[in-house]
Amino acid sequence: MTLGDSRPAELRIRRVPLDTGRENVIIISRRSKAMRPEIFRGFSRVELRRGDKALLATLLITDDGLVEPDEIGLAEPAFRRFAEPVDSLVTVRPAPPPESLGAVRSKIQGQTLDDAEIEAIVSDITRYRYSDMEIAAFLVGSASFMTSSELIALTRAMAHAGTQLKWPAPMVVDKHCIGGIPGNRTSMIVVPIVAAHGLIIPKTSSRAITSPAGTADTMEVLARVNVSVDEMKSIVATCNGCLIWGGHVNLSPADDILISVERPLSLDTREQMVASIISKKLAAGSTHLLIDLPVGPTAKLTNGAEAMRLRKLFEFVGDRFGLSVEVITTDGSQPIGNGIGPVLEAEDVMAVLSNEPTAPVDLREKSLRLAAHLLEYDPALRGGAGYARARDLLESGAALTQMHRIMDAQGPSDCNSDLGPLTFDAKAASDGVVSGIDCLQLNRLARTAGAPLDKGAGIRLFKKIGDPVEQGEPLYRVYTFDQPEFALAEASANADSGYAVAPPRPRKATP
């Protein structure tokens, strides 16, 4: 391609075994005969095209022979999305930025976007026309402020961007927790209870954003979560419910892209949270939704006023889309259950479902309460009978049987379910009573240990708020797989264990 030649460059596709995450990346040789790299170096993105098919990508230039002068290398994500065979001839040209980026700049400058602008942004994001930096710009701009009309438009655009499921039942129930509380794996207990009762509950979950495990990460220890839409429908038809990763069935695909950028930024705004959750539930075909808002000193919501504002946001958006939304606040002062991290949390879940005497009481009771709310959507149950019905289904073993049916239908997991072999205990520095637990610090510590990427990394808790401790007694045990993670986690725990221990109360003197 010469400077005066307006014809697009034409090169042969070569598949390059590079994992570039979510980014589309293509590679050319500096000795390319069909196009001159120095011409393209001034453009942040290029357009790859074959016939009517086009892909925007970031261009890298190599000197090491990774691709030949007449080839263009496609890293794995780009090759998968472009879906054209090796050696196909494609054209490459500088790509103008997506027009919707103008709306992103307007948002950063404090302007309100209309429905069409937000729809265009979401459409370009789902078509992988944005780089991660451009997505981050939209997220940060939206975090500054978002009007109610923008929130509705964003929810609608996200829900309509991917697969939209329809179910033959007139009532489809679901639940969602906003997260932030370690070990809070209630969904994996609620779903089999509700499904055993006979209600439809097709539970799709995201992977962890800033936590050491999401429901999908933990369920993946027990069963496959990457299922297709047809497989999901078959599982629900057989079992009344499922526990799968929503990203694989393309429900609100923009949400998973946004989450992948939010994760390293630790960005989780209220409006983005509401749009994310409601769009997923609308796309999943839910008619009745229960939202769990944990409130506590180190939770995402620290007081009742914050919870009230978020509850009203959920109810407002739900009403606009005809979705029945019930919002409850729960205790978020400390972790739920005894484990933090996918394998440890899966052990807690199965202990509760199996009615083991050592199963964590707090996880069991919270799950029963949440299941009761969902069961009472059933007109056949009298008001207030939901808890008794949920308890009966759990204690009779019906919920465990239903969980095994769901696991069998989804298929076996290929994850390593071993606990990390490198461990250390965080110990109490003094005698006293546990007076507080920092959920955020324990989340960070478990992630430092390797969770959720290493399923068996995490924390096993020995003490909860109100428990007496003696100096040197273990508060919790940390599991890791590799020495670097072990050293970082140990240093973090030594600097801040996340536990507050108050002096024991003096005994009253007897007369």
C-alpha positions in Angstrom: 0.0 0.0 0.0 1.6 3.3 -1.0 0.9 6.8 0.3 -1.1 7.7 -2.8 -2.9 4.4 -3.0 -6.5 4.5 -1.7 -7.1 0.7 -2.0 -7.2 -1.2 1.2 -4.4 -3.5 2.1 -5.1 -7.3 1.6 -3.4 -9.9 3.7 -3.9 -13.6 4.7 -5.3 -14.5 8.1 -3.0 -16.3 10.5 -4.2 -17.5 13.9 -1.8 -16.4 16.6 -2.0 -18.3 20.0 -2.1 -15.2 22.2 -4.7 -14.6 24.8 -5.4 -10.9 24.8 -8.3 -11.0 27.3 -11.3 -9.1 26.0 -9.4 -6.9 23.5 -9.3 -7.6 19.8 -5.7 -7.5 18.7 -4.2 -8.1 15.3 -0.5 -8.3 14.4 1.5 -7.4 11.2 5.1 -7.7 10.3 7.2 -4.5 10.1 8.3 -5.9 6.7 4.7 -6.1 5.5 4.5 -5.8 1.7 0.8 -5.1 1.5 0.7 -2.3 4.0 3.2 0.1 5.5 3.1 -0.1 9.3 4.2 3.6 9.7 1.0 4.7 8.0 -1.2 2.9 10.6 0.9 3.7 13.6 -0.9 7.1 14.0 -4.3 5.3 14.3 -5.4 3.7 17.6 -7.7 1.2 15.8 -7.9 -0.5 12.5 -10.8 -2.2 10.7 -10.5 -5.8 9.4 -13.0 -6.7 6.7 -14.0 -9.6 4.5 -17.1 -9.0 2.5 -19.8 -7.6 4.8 -18.0 -8.8 7.9 -15.9 -6.3 9.8 -14.0 -6.2 13.1 -12.3 -3.3 14.9 -9.0 -4.1 16.6 -5.8 -2.8 18.1 -2.8 -3.1 15.8 0.5 -4.4 17.0 3.7 -4.5 14.9 6.3 -7.3 15.2 9.9 -7.7 14.2 10.3 -11.3 15.3 8.7 -13.3 12.5 5.5 -14.1 14.4 3.7 -13.4 11.1 5.0 -13.3 7.5 5.0 -10.1 5.4 1.9 -11.2 3.5 0.0 -12.3 6.7 -2.0 -10.7 9.4 -2.1 -12.4 12.8 -5.3 -12.5 14.8 -4.9 -13.2 18.5 -7.4 -15.7 19.9 -10.3 -13.4 20.9 -10.1 -11.6 17.5 -9.9 -14.9 15.6 -12.9 -16.3 17.5 -15.0 -13.3 16.9 -14.1 -12.7 13.2 -14.8 -16.4 12.6 -13.1 -16.7 9.2 -10.7 -19.5 8.3 -6.9 -19.4 8.3 -5.5 -18.1 4.9 -8.7 -16.1 4.1 -7.8 -12.8 2.4 -8.9 -9.8 4.3 -8.6 -6.1 3.9 -7.2 -3.7 6.6 -7.7 0.0 6.8 -7.5 2.7 9.5 -10.7 2.7 11.5 -12.5 5.9 12.4 -13.6 5.9 16.1 -17.2 4.9 16.7 -19.6 7.8 16.4 -21.0 7.0 19.9 -17.7 8.1 21.4 -18.9 11.7 21.0 -21.7 10.9 23.4 -19.1 9.5 25.9 -17.2 12.8 25.7 -20.4 14.6 26.3 -21.1 12.5 29.4 -17.6 13.2 30.8 -18.3 16.9 30.4 -21.4 16.6 32.5 -24.1 16.4 29.9 -27.2 14.2 30.0 -27.5 11.6 27.2 -30.7 10.7 25.4 -32.0 7.2 24.7 -30.5 7.0 21.2 -27.0 8.0 22.4 -27.1 5.4 25.2 -28.4 2.7 22.9 -25.6 3.6 20.4 -22.9 3.3 23.2 -24.2 -0.1 24.4 -24.5 -1.3 20.8 -20.9 -0.4 20.0 -19.7 -1.9 23.3 -21.4 -5.3 22.6 -19.9 -5.2 19.0 -16.4 -4.9 20.5 -15.9 -1.5 18.9 -14.7 0.1 22.1 -11.3 -0.4 23.7 -11.1 -1.0 27.5 -9.9 2.6 27.9 -12.9 3.9 26.1 -15.3 1.7 28.2 -13.6 3.0 31.3 -14.2 6.5 30.2 -17.9 5.8 29.8 -18.1 4.1 33.2 -16.2 6.9 35.0 -18.3 9.6 33.2 -21.5 7.8 34.2 -20.3 7.4 37.8 -20.2 11.1 38.2 -24.0 11.4 37.7 -26.8 9.6 35.9 -30.4 10.8 35.6 -33.4 8.5 36.0 -34.1 8.7 32.3 -30.5 7.7 31.5 -30.8 4.8 34.0 -34.0 3.5 32.3 -32.4 3.9 28.8 -29.2 2.1 29.9 -31.2 -0.8 31.4 -33.4 -1.1 28.3 -30.4 -1.0 25.9 -28.5 -3.6 27.9 -31.5 -6.0 28.2 -32.2 -5.8 24.5 -28.6 -6.2 23.3 -28.4 -10.0 23.6 -30.5 -13.1 24.1 -34.0 -12.6 25.6 -35.5 -15.7 27.1 -39.1 -16.6 27.3 -40.6 -19.3 29.5 -43.9 -21.2 29.3 -44.7 -20.5 32.9 -46.7 -17.4 33.9 -44.4 -16.9 36.9 -40.6 -17.0 36.8 -38.9 -16.1 40.1 -35.3 -15.0 40.8 -33.1 -13.6 43.5 -30.0 -11.5 43.5 -27.6 -10.1 46.1 -25.7 -7.0 45.4 -22.6 -8.7 46.9 -19.8 -7.4 49.1 -20.3 -9.9 51.9 -17.8 -12.8 51.9 -19.2 -16.3 51.8 -22.8 -15.2 51.0 -23.7 -18.2 48.8 -27.4 -18.3 49.5 -28.4 -18.6 45.9 -27.0 -22.2 45.7 -29.3 -23.2 48.5 -32.3 -21.1 47.6 -32.5 -22.3 44.0 -32.8 -26.0 44.8 -35.3 -25.3 47.6 -37.5 -23.2 45.3 -37.1 -25.6 42.4 -38.0 -28.5 44.6 -41.3 -26.7 45.5 -42.1 -26.4 41.8 -41.5 -22.8 41.0 -39.4 -21.9 37.9 -36.1 -20.2 38.9 -33.5 -20.0 36.1 -30.7 -18.4 38.0 -27.9 -16.8 36.0 -25.0 -15.2 37.8 -22.0 -13.1 37.1 -18.5 -14.0 38.0 -16.8 -12.1 40.8 -16.1 -8.4 40.2 -14.2 -7.3 43.4 -15.0 -10.3 45.6 -13.1 -13.6 45.9 -16.0 -15.6 44.5 -19.3 -15.1 42.7 -22.1 -17.6 42.6 -20.9 -18.8 39.1 -17.4 -19.2 40.4 -18.5 -21.3 43.3 -21.1 -23.4 41.4 -18.3 -24.1 38.9 -16.7 -26.2 41.6 -19.7 -28.6 41.6 -20.9 -28.5 38.0 -20.4 -26.9 34.6 -21.7 -23.3 34.4 -20.9 -22.5 30.8 -24.0 -23.8 29.1 -25.7 -22.8 25.9 -29.2 -21.2 25.7 -30.7 -24.5 24.5 -29.0 -26.4 27.3 -30.2 -23.9 29.8 -33.8 -24.3 28.6 -33.5 -28.1 28.8 -32.0 -28.0 32.3 -34.9 -25.7 33.5 -37.5 -27.9 31.8 -36.1 -30.9 33.7 -35.2 -29.4 37.0 -37.3 -26.2 37.3 -34.1 -24.2 37.8 -30.4 -23.9 37.1 -27.2 -22.2 38.4 -25.2 -21.0 35.4 -22.9 -18.1 34.3 -25.1 -15.6 32.5 -22.3 -14.4 30.2 -22.2 -17.7 28.3 -25.9 -17.5 27.3 -25.4 -13.9 26.1 -27.8 -12.3 28.5 -27.2 -8.6 28.6 -23.7 -9.1 27.0 -22.7 -5.5 27.5 -22.9 -6.1 31.3 -20.2 -8.7 31.2 -18.0 -6.4 29.2 -18.6 -3.6 31.6 -17.9 -5.8 34.5 -14.6 -6.9 33.0 -13.5 -3.3 33.0 -15.1 -2.4 36.4 -13.2 -5.3 38.1 -9.6 -3.8 38.0 -11.0 -0.3 38.7 -13.0 -1.6 41.7 -15.9 0.5 40.3 -19.4 -0.4 41.4 -21.8 2.6 41.2 -25.4 2.4 42.3 -26.9 3.2 39.0 -24.6 0.9 37.1 -25.4 -1.9 39.6 -29.2 -1.4 39.1 -28.9 -1.4 35.3 -26.7 -4.4 35.4 -29.0 -6.5 37.7 -32.3 -5.5 36.2 -31.2 -5.9 32.6 -30.0 -9.4 33.3 -33.2 -10.4 34.9 -35.3 -8.9 32.1 -33.3 -10.7 29.5 -33.6 -13.9 31.6 -37.4 -13.7 31.4 -38.0 -13.2 35.2 -41.3 -11.9 36.4 -40.7 -11.7 40.2 -37.3 -10.6 41.6 -36.1 -10.6 45.2 -33.1 -8.3 45.9 -30.9 -8.8 49.0 -29.2 -5.7 50.3 -26.7 -6.5 53.0 -26.0 -3.5 55.3 -23.0 -3.3 57.6 -20.0 -1.1 58.5 -17.8 -2.6 55.8 -20.5 -3.7 53.3 -21.3 -1.9 50.1 -24.2 -0.3 52.0 -23.1 1.0 55.4 -26.4 2.4 56.7 -30.2 2.2 56.3 -30.3 5.5 54.3 -28.1 4.1 51.6 -30.2 0.9 51.5 -33.4 2.9 51.2 -32.1 5.0 48.3 -30.9 1.8 46.4 -34.2 0.1 47.2 -36.2 2.9 45.6 -33.9 2.8 42.5 -34.6 -1.0 42.1 -38.3 -0.5 42.6 -38.4 2.5 40.2 -36.7 0.6 37.4 -38.6 -2.6 38.1 -41.9 -0.8 37.9 -41.0 0.8 34.5 -40.4 -2.6 33.0 -43.3 -4.5 34.6 -41.0 -6.5 36.8 -42.3 -7.3 40.4 -39.3 -6.3 42.6 -39.1 -7.0 46.4 -36.1 -5.6 48.2 -35.0 -6.7 51.7 -32.1 -5.6 53.8 -30.0 -8.2 55.6 -27.2 -8.3 58.1 -23.9 -7.4 56.4 -21.8 -6.9 59.5 -19.7 -10.0 58.9 -19.1 -12.9 56.5 -21.8 -15.5 56.0 -20.8 -19.1 56.4 -17.4 -20.5 57.4 -15.6 -20.3 54.0 -14.4 -17.5 51.6 -13.4 -18.7 48.2 -15.1 -21.0 45.6 -14.1 -24.4 47.1 -14.6 -23.4 50.7 -18.0 -21.8 49.9 -19.1 -24.9 47.9 -18.3 -27.0 51.0 -20.5 -24.7 53.1 -23.4 -24.9 50.6 -23.3 -28.7 50.4 -23.1 -29.0 54.2 -26.3 -26.9 54.6 -28.1 -28.9 51.9 -27.0 -32.2 53.5 -28.2 -31.0 56.9 -24.8 -31.7 58.4 -24.6 -30.8 62.1 -21.5 -28.7 61.5 -23.1 -26.7 58.7 -22.9 -22.9 59.2 -26.1 -21.8 60.9 -26.1 -18.2 59.6 -25.9 -19.4 55.9 -28.7 -21.9 56.6 -31.0 -19.4 58.2 -30.5 -16.6 55.7 -31.1 -19.0 52.8 -34.3 -20.2 54.4 -35.5 -16.6 54.9 -34.8 -15.7 51.3 -36.4 -18.9 50.0 -39.5 -18.2 52.1 -39.9 -14.8 50.3 -39.8 -16.5 46.9 -42.0 -19.4 47.9 -44.7 -17.0 49.0 -45.1 -15.7 45.5 -46.9 -19.1 45.0 -50.7 -18.4 45.3 -51.1 -21.9 46.7 -49.1 -21.0 49.9 -50.9 -19.1 52.6 -49.2 -15.9 53.8 -46.4 -16.7 56.3 -46.2 -20.3 55.2 -43.1 -19.8 53.1 -40.5 -20.4 55.8 -42.1 -23.6 57.1 -42.3 -24.9 53.5 -38.6 -24.0 52.8 -37.5 -25.7 56.0 -39.4 -28.8 55.2 -37.9 -29.0 51.7 -34.4 -28.6 53.2 -34.7 -31.0 56.2 -36.5 -33.7 54.2 -33.6 -33.9 51.7 -35.7 -32.7 48.8 -33.5 -29.7 48.3 -30.4 -31.8 48.2 -31.9 -34.2 45.7 -32.9 -31.2 43.5 -29.4 -29.8 43.7 -28.0 -33.1 42.5 -30.5 -33.2 39.7 -29.4 -29.7 38.7 -25.7 -30.6 38.9 -26.2 -33.8 36.8 -28.2 -31.8 34.2 -25.5 -29.1 33.9 -22.7 -31.7 33.7 -19.5 -32.3 35.7 -17.1 -29.6 36.4 -13.5 -29.8 35.1 -12.2 -27.5 37.9 -9.6 -28.5 40.4 -11.5 -28.7 43.8 -8.4 -29.2 45.9 -7.7 -26.7 48.7 -4.5 -24.7 48.4 -1.6 -26.6 50.0 0.2 -23.6 51.4 -1.6 -22.3 54.6 -1.1 -20.0 57.5 -3.3 -19.0 60.4 -4.1 -15.4 61.5 -4.0 -15.4 65.3 -5.6 -13.2 67.9 -3.2 -10.6 69.3 -4.9 -10.5 72.7 -7.6 -12.1 74.8 -11.1 -10.8 74.4 -14.3 -11.0 72.3 -14.5 -10.6 68.5 -16.2 -7.2 68.2 -16.0 -6.6 64.4 -14.9 -8.2 61.1 -13.9 -6.1 58.1 -15.6 -7.7 55.1 -13.7 -5.6 52.6 -10.3 -6.6 54.1 -11.2 -10.3 54.1 -12.3 -10.0 50.5 -9.0 -8.4 49.5 -7.1 -11.0 51.5 -8.8 -13.9 49.8 -8.2 -12.4 46.4 -4.6 -11.8 47.3 -4.4 -15.5 48.1 -5.5 -16.3 44.6 -9.4 -16.6 44.7 -11.4 -16.9 42.5 -8.9 -17.8 39.8 -7.5 -20.5 42.1 -10.7 -22.2 43.2 -9.1 -23.7 46.2 -7.6 -20.5 47.5 -9.4 -18.6 50.2 -10.1 -18.3 53.9 -11.6 -20.7 56.5 -13.1 -18.8 59.4 -12.9 -20.1 62.9 -14.3 -17.1 64.8 -17.3 -14.8 64.3 -18.6 -11.6 66.0 -19.3 -12.3 69.7 -17.0 -15.3 69.9 -14.4 -15.3 72.8 -10.8 -15.6 71.8 -7.5 -16.1 73.6 -4.2 -14.6 72.6 -2.5 -16.7 69.9 -5.8 -18.6 69.1 -6.4 -18.9 65.3 -9.1 -16.5 63.9 -8.9 -18.0 60.4 -6.8 -20.0 58.0 -5.6 -18.8 54.6 -5.1 -21.3 51.7 -2.9 -20.5 48.7 -1.2 -22.4 45.9 2.0 -20.5 45.1 4.7 -19.0 47.2 4.3 -15.4 45.9 0.6 -15.4 46.8 1.4 -17.0 50.1 3.9 -14.3 51.0 1.6 -11.4 49.9 -1.4 -12.8 51.8 0.6 -13.4 54.9 2.0 -9.9 54.9 -1.5 -8.5 54.3 -2.9 -10.5 57.2 -0.1 -9.5 59.5 -0.6 -5.8 58.6 -4.4 -6.0 59.1 -6.1 -9.2 60.1 -9.6 -7.7 59.5 -10.6 -8.6 63.0 -11.3 -6.3 65.9 -11.0 -7.9 69.4 -12.5 -6.1 72.4 -11.3 -6.7 76.0 -13.5 -9.3 77.8 -16.2 -7.8 79.9 -15.4 -7.9 83.6 -17.5 -10.4 85.6 -19.9 -8.9 88.1 -18.9 -9.5 91.7 -21.3 -11.8 93.5 -22.6 -10.4 96.8 
